[in-house]
Amino acid sequence: MAKKTIHVVSHTHWDREWYMPFEAHHVRLLKTMDTLLDLFEQDPEYRSFYLDGQTIVLEDYLQVYPEKRDKLIELAKEGKISAGPWYVLQDEFLTSGEANIRNLQVGHRDARPFGAVSKIGYFPDSFGNMGQAPQLLRQAGIDTAIFGRGVKATGFDNKVEDAAAQESPFSELRWVSPDGSEVLGILFANWYSNGNEIPVDKEAAKAFWDRAIAAAERYASTSHLLMMNGCDHQPPQTDLSAALRTARELYPDYEFIHSNFDDYIKAVKAELPQQLSVIKGELRGQHTNGWYTLVNTASARVYIKQKNQKNQTLLEKVAEPLAALAHRHGLPYPHAVLTYAWKTLMQNHPHDSICGCSVDDVYREMTTRFDKSIQVASSVVEESAAHLNGRIDTSGFADMHPDAVPFVVYNTSGYKGSGVATVELRIGRRYFRDGGSPADIAARVESATSAAGYIVDTAGRKIDATVEDLGVRFGYDLPDDKFRQPYMARVLRLTFETGELPGLGYAAFAWIPQQEAAQAAASSLVAGPTAMENEWLKVTIEPDGGITLLDKRSGQTYAGLGHYEDVGDIGNEYIFKQPEGDAAITTVGRPAEIRLVEDTPFRASFEVTHHLPIPAQADDLLQREVQTMVPFLKRKAGRSGEMTELSIVTRISLERSGRGVKIHAKYVNTAKDHRLRMLFPSGVAADTHFVDSVLEVAERDTTPAPEWVNPSNCQHQQAFVDVHASGRGLTIGNKGLNEYEVLRDGQGTIAVTLLRAVGELGDWGVFPTPEAQCLGPNEAELIILPHNGSDRFDAYTEAYRFQVPLTASQTDVHAGTLPPVCDMLEWEGKGLAFSNLKVNEDRGELVARWYNMSDSPVALRICHDALGSGLYASTIMEDRREDIATEDGAGKVELRGFEIFTAGFDR
């Protein structure tokens, strides 16, 4: 009988920031890497070390020791250290599909100078795994994924637990995406530290190996056993060679090798049994007791998630598409600048960072990173829009008025539709260079201009708008060829309805000044003292602030929407735990203050104010339990008898062209240790519901598996969650609210978490996090989208559009080569979602991406005339595959169910 082989793989799992701030971990990384380099020099038997699948480990080391780059390249080419495939080890569910793709793209690009890229889908500690991972990996040329969570229960402090029903009896399985893409999945069945700190002493080694070998053999489907020699922030084991010599002496019937993942995977593949378990789609730990999936990190520090959504959307849905369109018309594409912005953002994407489960210092630095990335992306947007503006023909506005002030509104969502846009125009500019003191210049501008006027479109039609005169203000130009140019100008803030905009394009408008202010139009969406109505919807706000919504298209009525629910939380940043016997406090039946705050022809808004009395914090027992590390499941703390008032101001808006009801809530959190949610009863008692996940719309069970004992069944979302049946459906979209629960209340109530306030990190020690209580101002944005079930994809499209801001940019009157209204990427495909438009770095060609939201094949038709001479199919890594046949400037390709498809445009 052949010997079993024990593959000892040395590694460190490097959380870049967690229970210490980044720079504290950074210093430890420098020491760890120095030790590793010395170990390679001193011990020829020490074969290799896996650098956690993320190139940022190398980047952070070389930031301090750039002179050691050549040495690292030498070690990588010898196979002693790894590079990639990721830039960072992200949380998959809290980062967008494009962010996950950029992570692979940047990781591969940064790894190439070191030699071969590690072709392993490495997810050691992700808090669940996205269902499209096998498809993404396959498109990146990766056929094996190694992961630690989502199939078998892994408990608090990384303790492996048994579950009543395992989805796979082996650590090896076949993991299949919804589209059918498959990879070999290897589960860390005994975690990624099962071979950590191997003893050299024979007696200690015997005890260690007896336990470790038995545990590994329990799950391995082949004769090759994996021992992970390392753990979180673990330095290399410098006496490992001696420890392996001891093991060989103690266990002559086993072969012990200091291995690497490539050799281990190759050996496993050669012996895999025919009948491995097949796991499909998302890995979310549903066949567990439900306490340790760590899904509640989706609601820890919600403000961080909201910043992330704003940052991601600005980069992938605004900056990159606008820069691509500007590049098509002569502006160099800012590859390096955008990569810098993406890297700065992705430094916030490691699971312990974006998940909100680190110490407070981490989030102060993360906020700065978000701001930096947003500032860079905003500069790209401004420059790209200005370049396009200069090529758009606005000369027609001169015929309408000699002093017309043109501006352009860009829609980069990928979907056609109308919206309400806001633009700030600077009129009557007078530059300091023309002489006079700033005060004199301001006075001349004041006397020469006014806020009287109106907006027109390119056909000369007047557009309903509200005008806010912000007065005369200082401004400046920064020309490319001369010194800064300060000026004074009157600033007007215009808010108006755009009419239908192209899906990925623009429309020009102009401000027409006149002597007297235009009279307000008489039309209104207000339909009663607390009601609004447009062509599709009627909204009534009830005395307690709840919303009754009539969908005129389906005839369905939805009642009790938008109520608030507050409960106690004695858990931590990882896990929500409601105190025993705690009853929810809601706004149902509590009188609210309701007033009309906006009444224009294109939008109406009511403001609803609730004064909700809630406990000020948990009782005193909680702090004693936290300090003495009482496990959260054994805590007996309740809510304090001391009360505070949670004042919530909710703006409920209906637009003339709107297919949904928009909600903007503001509240100053004055309480600790609690959770605030907004509730939306769908009136549909469906067994499953649908949710925007990562590059897919996933169908999930509303009732959890039998093993699930946690009373809460919260889950991750990206842009929306939907509950529907034949003839009736409700989609709730959001901006940066990543946690929801579909309640098992017979009403299919969608509960969206707005705030979760806790005071400790949790996990393996006592780490107070007072800033995770999120005291002070908070806000949330959502949209209610009713539908009839069969048109659910239209509601999904509206939820996607809701997240993407319109870009408005002032220009002047001039001739141009581009028309005043243009759709620069026309496409068709019912049930397809648009993901991104950018420029390939190596070839300079535009690439665009879609994914199929349905399980059925869908034909995608792409008009390429405005972007390139032809089309070809690509991968997420932008590798060119086959050409796409085109006719009359358009190409057609059929996407299989749930397929992620990238098209390239020949120059």
N, C-alpha and C positions, 0 to 999 in steps of 0.2 A: 504493500500500500504506500502510495506516494506521501511524502511529508506535506503537512499543511504549511503554508508560508505566511509569516507574520510580517506585514509591511508597516514599518514604523516611519511615519511621515512627520518631519519636524516643521513647525509653523508657529506663528503667533497670530491671534485674532486681534487686529489693531483697531479698537474703537478710538477714533481720533480725538474725541472729547466725550466725557461721560460724567463720572463721579468727581473728576477734576476738570478744570478748564483746559482748553486746547494747548496752551503753551506748557502747562505742567506735564501733560501727556507727551508733548513734543520733546521735551528734554529727556524723558524716559525712552522715547523712540531712538534718539541719538545714541544713548548708552547701549540700547539693545542692538542696534546696527553695528556699533563699534565692536561689541562683544562677538557678534556673528562674524565680522570680517577677520578678527583675530583668530577665531576658532577655525575658520577655513585655512588660515596660514599655518596653524599649529597642529592640526589633526587631519592627516590625509584620509582617515577613515570616515570623517564627517562629510557625507556626500552632498546633501542638498537641504534647502530651507525654503518653505513656501511663504511668500510675502502676502498672504491673505487675499489674493486675487484682485488687488487694487493698486494702481500705479501711483496713487497719491502718497503711498508710503515712501517710494523712491523720491518723489518730488519734495516731500517734507524734509527728508534727510539731506538731499542735495541743496536745499535752500540754505543750509548752514555750512555744509561741506561740499561746495561745487567741485573742488579739486579731486574728489573721489569718484567722479562720474566714470572715468575710464576703468577704474577697478570694478565698479558695479557692472559695466558692460562686459568686461572680461568674465566675471563670475556668471552672468546671465548666459553668455554664449557657451560656457562650459556646462550649462545645465544645473548649476549649483544654487542659483536663485531664480525666482520666477518674475515675470512682468505681465500685468493685466490678468484677465481681459477687461476689467472694469476700471474706471477712474476712481470711484469710491464704492464701498459696499452700502448701497442705498436701502431705504425702506421702499419696497416696490409699490405698495398700495397707496402711499402718501405722496408719491411723485408721479408726474404725468407720464403718459406713454412716450411722448417725445423726450422727456427727461431721461427715461430709462434707455431710450435709443442713443441719445447723446452720450450717456454714460459709457455705453459700449464703444461708440465711435471714438470718443476722446481717449478711453482706456487703450484701445488698439493703436491709435496714432502715437500716443506717448510711449507705448511698449515697444514699438518697432525698432527704435534706435538701439535698444538693448538686445536685439536678436529676435528669437522666436517669441510670438505672443502666446501666453498660456491659453489654450483652447479648452477651458473648463468653465461651465456655467456654475460659478461658485456663489452659493447663497448660504453661508454657514449659520447666520443668526438672524435672517430676515424674519419679521413677525408675521409669517404667512407668505405664500408665494403666489404671484400672479398667474392666472391660467394661460396667458399667452406666452409665458416664458419659453416653452419648447419651440414655438414658432419663431420667436426672436432669435433664440440660440441657433436654430437650424439656418436661418438666413445669415447668421454671422459665421457659419462654418463650424459650429460647435455641436457635438452629438451626445454630450454627457453633462448632466447637472448633478451637483453635489450640494445637499441642503440639510438643514438641521431641524426645521419645524414644519408643521402643517399636516403631516401624516400620522405620526406617532406623538403622543403627549410628551411634551418637555415642560417640566414644572418650573416653579420659582427657583431662583438661584441655580438654574440649569440642571435640575435634578430630573432624571428620566423616570417617568411613571408608566405603569401599566394601564391599559384601557381594556374595557370589556370586549370591544371588537376592533381589531386592527385591519386597516385597509390593505396592508401587505404583511405577510408573515416574514418576509425577508427585508434586509436593508437595501437590496437591489430590486428595482421595479421599472415598469415602463410608464413614462409620464407623457401624456398626450394632450396637446392643445385642442381647443374646440374645433379648429380647422382640420385636425388630423395629423399635424406635425408631431413627431415623436422623438424623444431622447431617452437614453438610459438614465434613470434616476438612481442616485446612491444616497441613502439616508444615513446621517450620523445617528444610528440607532442607539449608540451609547455615548453620544455627544462628541464634540470635537476636542475633548480633553481626556479621552479614555486611555491614552498612552502618555499622560503627562507625568513628569518627574519620576522616571523609571529608576528604581533603586539599583545601586551597585552591590550593596551588601547581600549576600546569598539568602539569609533568612528573610530579610525584608522583601527581596526580589521574589522569593518563592510565594509569599503571601500575595504580593501584587499580581504576579502573572497567573496564579491559580484563579483569581477573581476576574482579571481582565480577559483571559482567554475564554473562560466559560461564557462570559457575557457576549463576547464577539461571536463565538460559535453559535450562540442562540439565534442570531439573525442572519448570518452570512449564508448565501446560497451557493458559494463556491468554497474551494480550499484556501482561498486568499482572504486573510483577516486584516482589517485596517486598524492600526493603532495611531491615533493622533497625538503626537508628542508636542503639546503646547496648550495654551488657553488664552484668555483675554490678557493682553499686554504682557505675555509671558516671554521672558528672555530665553535664548537658546540654552538647552541643557548641555553644559560644557563637558560633562563626563558621560555622555550618551554612549560613546564607543565602548567604554568600559562596562557600562550597564548591559549592552547587547552581548558582550563577551560572556558576562555572567549568565545571561539568559540562555545562550547557546550551550553552556556547560550544564545548566539545570534541566533543559528540555531538549535532549538530542533528537526527539521525534518531530520537532518543529524546525523550520528554517527561519531564522531571524535576519532580516535585511533592513538596512537604513535605506528606505525607498523614496519614491516621489510619486505624485499623482499619475503622471503619464504611464509609468511602469505598472503601477497598481491597476489602473483602468484597463490597460492592455491585457494583463493577466486575467482579470475578472471576465472580460468579454470573451476570452477563449474558453471559459468554462460555464458560461451562463446556462441555466436550465431553459428548456423550451417554454415552460409555462410560468412566466412571471406575472405577478399581478399588474393590471393596467389601471392607472390612476388618471382620471380625466379632469382637465381644467384646473381651477384654483385649489391650492392647498391651504386650508384655513383652520385645520384642527377641529373640524366639526364632529368627528367621532371621538371626542374627549369629554371631560366633565365641564368644559366651557369656561373654566376660571383662568386658564393660563395661555389662552390664545394671544393675549396682550393687545387685543383689538382696541381697548380703551385708550391706548396711546394716540388714537385718532382724535380724541377730544382733550388731551392734555395740552394746555397752553394753545388754545384755539387761535389766538392772535398770530402765532407763528405760522400756522397752516394758512391763514388768510394772506399773510405776507408772501408765502410761498406760491399760492395760487396767482396772486397779482404778478409776481416776478416771472413765473413760468409762462403765463399767458402773454405777458408783454414781449418775452423773447420769442416764443414759438409761433404765436398767432398775430403778432404785430411787427416786431423789429425784423425778424427773418423774412417774412413775406414782402414787406415794403422794401427792404434792402435788395431782395431778389428782383423785384419789379424795376427798381432804380438801376440795378446792374444791367438788366435787359436793355435799358435805355442810356447806357454809357457811363454809369457811376461804378468805380471799382467796388467789388463786394468786400466788406470789412471782415474777412475771415478771422484774422487774429483778434480783432476787437470783440467779435461775437464769441469766440472761443474763451476769451478772458471772462466775459460776462457769464457764460455758461459754467465755467470752472468755479467762479466765485459763488454762483448759486449752488452748484452741486456740492461744494464744501459744506453746505447746510443739509445735505440729503442723507448722510449716514444715519442708520436706524436709531441710534441713541440721540441724534441731534434733532432731526425733523419730527421724531416721535414725541418729543417733549419730555423725555424721561432722563434728563440730566440735571446737574446743579444749575443754579440761577446764573452764574457767571457765563455759562455757555450761551445763554439766550441773549445776553447783552451783546456778545460778539456776533451771534447769528444775525441780530437785527442790523448791525453795521454791514455785514456781508450782503444782506438783502438790499439795503439802501445803495450800496456800491453797485451791485449788479443792475438794479433798476435805473440808476443814474446813467450807466453806460448804455443800456438798452434804449433809454429815452433819447439819448444823443444820437444813436443810430436812426431811430424813428424820425427825429427832427431833420437830420441831414438827408435821409432818403426821401421824405415828403417834399422837402425844399427842392431837391433835384427834379423830382417828377413834376412838381408845380411849374417849374421853369419850362417844361416841355408841353404842358397842357395849354391848348388854345383857349384863352379867356377873352380874346379881342371882341367877341360878340357883346360883352357887357358894356363896352364903350358906347355902343349904339343906344343902350337903354338909359345911360346917364354918364356924363363926362367924368364925374367923380366916383364912379362905382368902385367898390372895394371887393374884389373877388376873394373867395376862399374855396378850398377843396375838402370834401369829406371822404375819407377812405374807409371802406369796409374790408377787413382782412379776415373775417370769420370763415370764409369759404361758402357761405350760404346767403342767398338773396333775401332781402327783407327790408322793411322800414324800421326806423328807430328814432328816438329823440336824441339829438346831438346838442352839445354845448361848445361854442367857440368864443374865444376872446379876440376881438379885433382891436388893433391899434390904428387910430385914424388921426389925420392932421399932424403927422410927425414933423417936428422941427428939431434939427440937430444943433448941438452946442457949437459945432464948427462954424455955423452961420453967424455967430456973434450974439452978445447979450448974456446977461446973467441967467442962471437956471430959473430964477423966479420970474424974470421978464419973459423968458421963453414959455414957461408954463402959462403965464397970463395971456400971451398971444394965442396959444393953442386953445385955451379956455374960451376966448372970445370968438375964435374962428370956427369952432366946431360945436356940435350938439349931439344929443342922443336921438334925434328925430330921424326916422327913416324906416325902411322895410327890407325884407329879404326877397330875392327873386331866384328862380332856377334858370337854367339855360334857355328855356322857352319864354322867359319873361313873366311867368306866372308868379304872383305874390304868394309868399309862404307865411303861414301863421307863425308868429314868434313872440317871445317875451324878451324885452330888452332891459338890461340892468346897466346903468351908467356908473362905472367904477371911478369916474373922474380922471383928471390929468395925472399921469404917472411917469416916473422915470423908466427908461429902457435903454438898451444898447444893442448894436450890431457888432459881430466879430468877423469882419471880412477876412478872407484868406490871404489878401495881398496888401493889407494896410492895418494901421493901429485901430483899436476899438473906437466905435463911433457912438457916443452917448446922445440921447435925445429925450424929448418930452412928447407925449402923445395922449390923446383921450382914449381910454380903454372901455370898450363896450362888451358886455357878456351877453351873447345871444343864445337862446334856447329855442329849438324849433324841431318840427317833424321833417325828416329827410325825404319822405316818400320812399318807394322801393329802390334800394341801392343794389348795384351789381354784387355778386357773391364774393369776388375777389377783385376789387377795382375801386372806382371812385365816381363821384359826381361833383361838378363845380356849381357854386352858388355865388351870389354877390349881395353885398349890403348897398342899398341905394339911399343916399341921404336926401332929406327933404326939409323944408322950412318948419313944418309942424309935425308933431308926432302923429303917426297913423292911428286911426280909431280902432279900438279892439273889436274883433269879430264877435258876433252875438252867439255863435254856436257854443254848446257846452256838453260835456259828458256827464254832468251832474244830473241825476235822475230822481232826487229826493233829498230830504234832510241828511241822510246817511247812506246814500246810494249813488252808484255810478253805472253807466251803461255805454257799450259800443255795439258794433255790428254783431259781435260774436258772444259777448259776455254781459251779464248783469251782476253787479256786486252790491250786496247789502251788508252794512256793518251793524251788527246787533248791539243792544245796550251794554252787553258785557264785553264788547270788543271782538267777539267771534265773527267770522265772515261766512255769509251764505252766498254761494256762487251758483248762478244758473248758466249752464253751457247751452246756448241757443241752438247750436248745431246738432247736438244729440238730444236735447230736451231734458238732460239730467241735472239734478240739483245736488249740491254738496253743502252740507251744513256743519257748523262748529269748527271751521278751519281757522288756524292761527292762534289757538289758545296756548297759554304758557303753562308749564308744569315744573315745579321745583321740588327736589328731594335732597336728602342728606347724602353725603359721600364720606365714608371713613376709610376709603381705600388709599391709593397712592397714584403716582403719575402713570403707572402701568395698568392698574386695574380699578375699575369702579366697584364700590361695595356700599350698598344702601344699608343703613342701620336696621337692626331687627325691630319690627313693629312701626317703622317710620311710614307715615301716610303722606302721599303727594299733596302739595299745595298748588292749586291751579287758579286760573282766572275765570273759570267757568262760573257763571252766575254772579260775578262781582261787577258792580257797575263801573264803567269806564268813562273817561272824559273823551268826547269825540268832537272834532271840529274840522271844518273844511279849510285846507291850507293852500290849495292850488285849483284854479278853475280856468283853464284855457281851452281853446278849441281842440288841442291835440293831446291834452293830459289833464286828468283830475286826480287830486290826492286828498285823502283824509288823514288826520293825525289822531291816533288813539293813545291815550295815556292811562297806564295801569299803576296803581300804588299797591304793591303786593307785600304784605307783612310776612317775613320769613325769619327763622332763627338766625342769629348773628354768626353762629359757628357751631362746631360740635361741642359736646360737654367736656369738662376737664379731664375725664377719663381717657380721651383719645390721646392727649399728649403723653400721658404716662404709658399707655400701650405702645405708642410709637417709640419712645425713648428706651423701653425695655424689649423692643423687637417682638412684641406679641404678633403672631401671624395674623394677617388681616382677616382671615376666615374665622379666627377665634376672638375677634374684638367684640366687646360688649358696649362700646361707646354709643351714645345717642346724640340727638341734637340739643343744643342749649335752650334753656327757657328764656334767655335774653333775646329780644326781637329787634329786627332792623327793617327798614323799608327798602324794597327793591322797586325803583321807579323805572318803568319801561315805556319809552315813547316809540310807537310804531307808525311809520308812514306807509299807507296802503295806496298804491297808485294804479290807475288804469289808463293806458294810452289809446288814442283813437285807432291806431293800427295794431294794437296789442292783442295777441292770442292768449296772453296770460296776465295774472295779477302780480305786480311786483311789491315786495315787502322790504322795508329797510327799518331795522330795529336798532335803537340806541338805548343803553342802560349803563348806569354807574353801579358797578358791583360793590356793595358794602358788606357782603357776608363771606364767610369762609366755609370750607368743607361742605360744598353742595354742588348740585348739577341742575342746569336750566335747559329745558327743551321746548321746542315749539311743535304742536300736534296738528296733524292733518288727517282726519278720518276720511278714508276714500270711499267707504260704503261698499267695499268689495272684499268678501271673505275668500280670497284665493289661497291655494296651497303654496304657490310660489309667487315671487315678485322679481322685478328686473332692476338692475342697477348698473350705472356707468362705472365700469372698473377700468383696467389698464388696457387700452386698445381693444376693448370688447364691451358689449352689453351682456352682463352675466345674469343667468337665471339662478336664483337661490331659493332654497326652501324657507318658508316662513316659520314653520315648526321645526326646531332643531332635532338632531338625531337622538335616539333613546338614551345614549350615554350622557347627554347634556343635562347638568343639574343646576347650572347657574341660572337664577331667575331672569337675568338680563341676557338678551341675544343681540347685542349691538354688532354692527358690521361696518366695513369700510365703504365709502363711495367716492367717486370723483365729482362729476357734474350734476348727477341726478339720481333719484330712485323713483320707481314706477310700480304701481299696483293696478292691474286691470283685469277685466273680464269682457265678455262679448257685450258691446253697447255702452260700456262705462269704464273709465280709467282716470287715474290721477297721477301726474308726474310732478315732483317737487324738485326744482333746480336750486342750485346754491352757488355761492362764491366762497370757497375755502372752508366749508363745513363738512369735514370728512367722515363724521360718524352719524349713523342713523340706526333706527330699529323699526321694523314693522311689527306692531304689537299683535299679540294673539288675543284680541278682544272682540272678534266677530265683526269688526268694522274695518279691518285692514288699515288701522291708523298708522300713518307714517310719522315717526317721532324723530326730529332732527335736533341733535345736540348743539346748542349755542354756546354753552359755557360749562366747564367742569373745573371747580376750584378745589385744590388739594394742597397739602403742606409738606409732603415728603416725597423723595424720589422712590423709595421702596427697594426691592431686590435684596442685596446681600448685606446691607449695613444701615446705619442711621445717618441719613443725609437730608437735613431740613431744606425745604425749597419754598420759602415764604412767597416768592414772586409767582409761583405756580398757582397761588390763590387768585391771581388775575383781578386784584382789587383795582377800582377806578373805572374809567370809561371803557366800554366795549361796544361793539356793533356787529350786525349780521345782515346779510342780504340774501333773499330767496325769491323764487318765482313760482307761482301756482299755475299749472298747465293742465286743464281738464282735456280729455279726449274720449273717443268712443271705442277705444281698444284697437280697432282696425287701422286707425291713423296714428298709432303711437309713435312711429318714426318721425312724424311731423313735430310732435311734442318734444321728442329728444333733440331734434334740430334746434328748436327754440331754446331749449336749455343750454345747448352749446353756444348759441348766439348770445345768450344772456351773459356769459362769462367774458366775452371779447368786447373791449371798448372800441367805439368808433374813434378815428383819428381825424381831427379837423385842423387845417393848416392855412394860414393867410398867405395870399400871393398878390400879384398886381395884374394889370391889364397888359396882355402881350399876345402875339401870335405864337403858335406852337405846332409841333408835328403830331401831338396826341389830341384826340377829340375831347370835348368838355365832359363827356360821360363815357365810361369804358369799363367793360368786364374783361379783365386781362387773363383770367383762367376760367373759361366756361366748361362746366362738366355736368353730367347727368348720371343718376344712379339712385333709384329709390331704395332706402335702407342703408345707404353708404354714409359714412362719416368722414369729413375732411379733417386731416390731421396737420399738414404742414406744407409750406413751400419754402425752399432755400436754394442755395447754390453749392454744388459739389466743389470741394476744395482742390482736388487734383485736376479735374478736367474743366472746371468753370462752367459746367452745364447746370441748368435749373433742374431740380428734382422736386416732385410733389408726392404726397402720401395720403392714402385713404385706408379705411378698414370697413369690412362688412359687419354691420350690427346684427344681421340676421343669420339663421342657420341655413338659408337657401341661397343658391347661386344668384348673383346680381350682375347685370351688364353695366360696366362703367364706360361712358363715352366722354372723351377728352378732346376739346378743341385746342389745338396746339399752335395755331397761326400766330397768336400774339406773343408766344414765348419761345418758339423754336421751329426749325424746319421739319422735324420729325419726332417720333416717339420711340422709346424702348423700355422694356421692363427691367427693373433694377431690384436690389435687395435693400434691407434697412442699412446695410453698410455702403450702399451706393455703388455696388459692383454691377457693371453692365451685364445684362443677360441678353435675351433675344429682342430683336426689333419688333415693334407693333405696327401692323399694316395700317395705313391711313388712307383716307379718301376724303377729298374736299376739305382738307385742313383739320380732319378729326380722326381719332383712332378709337377703336372699341376693343375692350377686353372683358372677359367674364371672370368675376371673382367668386371663388367657392365660398361656402358659408364660413363666416368669421375670418376670412383671409385678410392679412395685412399686405397692402400692395403699394409699391413705390414705382413711379414712372419718371423716366428721365426725358429731357427735351434736347434734341440735337441742336447745336448752334447753327 
